[in-house]
Amino acid sequence: MPWDKAGLTWTLSQRRVLLVLLALLFVLLSVRYALHPSYVSDPQPERPARFDELADRIDPNISDWATLAALPGVGEKRARDIVAFRDESKHYAPAVPAFARREDLLKVKGIGLAMLEGMEPYLSFPPPATTTASAPTAHP
């Protein structure tokens, strides 16, 4: 079955329209790149450029109840319970944070897995303490 070559080719006016559209797209993308150049380093730095300016996560070990109440699903009563638990924990172990990891929040009455899942993107916890054992030094 022979192919009809006239049906597979573009006419001169169709090619011109396509060329104009491609030229406009190229100009639009060139202008956009010129106005908004960006460079993404590879690999990404460990700390973003504006890391210290961003305060989108809170530490439940140092936040007041009003800040904790702003978390999704927490509310005023639960926030006050978190602060009360934290203060009680400091009474027994002042050097140890009450909430060293996210699962520690489950110890607070009324906080379950569903609530913890909702709060997790907004929480930050202290880095784990590293213990350095010093080697005994020999005295001459």
Steps between C-alpha positions, in 0.01 A plus 500: 500500500676817387509797735356822378793743542280806465305401815816456712673830430427841643408787281714811483255703712487226766880493521511877540245493783696224674825692459342816645359307799836337571677835473252659743546213746878535478481877558261455794724241667811711437341807659380297797846354554662843468265648763511205741830315471552228753777262579457177691821365641570133493517361762265714705653668807410353837364835621298710256608857434233657723488223762541731799225735379241226478309416815237264373564224754468521874666306778246369754774508766521881501177629342228660708146367500371769263750400232419131549126574480551630146602152383232318299268297722663598830290778649544687828429213742738256333769769472472568872525123564822486295652787699390342830655166402821676395522692827436183701771316306748782569429460869621138490780533243602863442781423253294272274250649254145375552453446126819369343314339209151517358378182672556664840194716437288185522565503877277807530142405579272559202765488228469202273660387178257694280565827682873435498496441123326836451746687720821334376573730201495801734723360777873494551688316767845553650781307336593186689768558758827335413700365785874513465685261721835642584783256517683492829829678486808341647696719735877457479 
